[in-house]
Amino acid sequence: MSASLTPTTHDYGPGKRQRGNDYNVYNFDLTPDGVRFYVSGYVRPGDATIRQGDELIISPPGGGRGRACRVVAVTYSGTLWDAVLDMLAATSERPHEPGARPAPLSRLLYP
């Protein structure tokens, strides 16, 4: 029996967050390359296992657009998973306005 080493995409994006299929961001750090999230959630029997190198699509609870994050590290304790995620670069760059105030965190995470 061989396991596939191809990175998998786990979608917790818009419309996917519900009871039994959810996560919680309990901390984050701004890094030179973007944002690093510290996330925990539950895995249901039969769900794909989240592994290092996989992508997670996360979104705010009320909907909105999802953002892809790369799994840096993940640990399991029974049905609870705990992961460190690095936000991947957005597909379109926003122009920087000289002298502009920094964008609120919500715009950084979900442009």
N, C-alpha and C positions, 0 to 999 in steps of 0.2 A: 504494500500500500504506500503510494507516494503522494505527498501533499504538494499542491501547486504553490510555487514561490512568486507568482505574478501578483503585484499589488492589487488589492481589491478596493472598490469604492463603497463606503457605508453611508447611506443617505439618511441623515436626520434633518434634512432641509425643510423648506416650507411644506406644510401639510403632512409631514411625516412624524411630527412630535405628538405623541399620545401616551396614554397610560400603558405602561409595559414596554414602550419603545421611546425612551427619553434619556436625557443626560442633564447634568448640572455643571456649569462653569463655576468653579469655586475660587479661582484666582487667575490672574493674567499678569504678564510682564511685557513692557515694550522693549524690543530688541532692535539692534541696528538694521536688521532685515525685515522687521514687521512686528508681529505680536505673537507671544507664546502663551497658550492657554493650558490650564490645569483643569481637567474634566473628569467627571465620574458618571457612570451610568449602569444600567442593568442589562444583562444578556438573557434572552428567553431561550428555552430549549429549542434547538433547531436553527437558531440564528447563526450566521457566519461569525467566526471568531475574529476579533480585531487584532491585527498584528502590526509590529513595527514596520514602517514603510508604506502602510495602507493610507488611503485618503478617507477623511470623514467630512461630510458636508453638514455644516451646522447653520442654524438660523435662530433669530429671536423667537420667543414663544408665541408672539402674536402674528407671526407670518413674516412677510418681507422676503428679501432675497437671501439665498444661502451662500455661504463662503466655503471654499475647499480648504482643508487643513491636512498637513502631513503628520502621521503618527510618529513621534520621536521615540516614545517609550510607552509600554502598556503592561499593566499587571492585573491579575485576576485574583479575587478572593471569593470563591463560590460563584454566585451569579452577579457579583459586583465587579465592574472593571474600572480601572483608574488609569488615565492616559495623559501624556504631555503632548500637545499639538502645536505645530508651527503653522501659522496662517500662510497660505500660498499667495503669491502675487496676484493681484486682480488682473483680468484680461485687458482692461483699458485703463490707461493712465489719465489721471486728472491733471490739468495744467496747474502749476503752482503760481499763486498770485503773490508777488513781492509785498511784504508787510502785512499779509493777511493773518488774522488770528488763527490759532490751531483749531482744526476741526474737532468737534466733540467725538468722544470715543465711539459712539454709535455710527458716525459717518466713516470713521477709520475702519470699523469692522464690517459694515454693510454699506459700501458706497453706492 
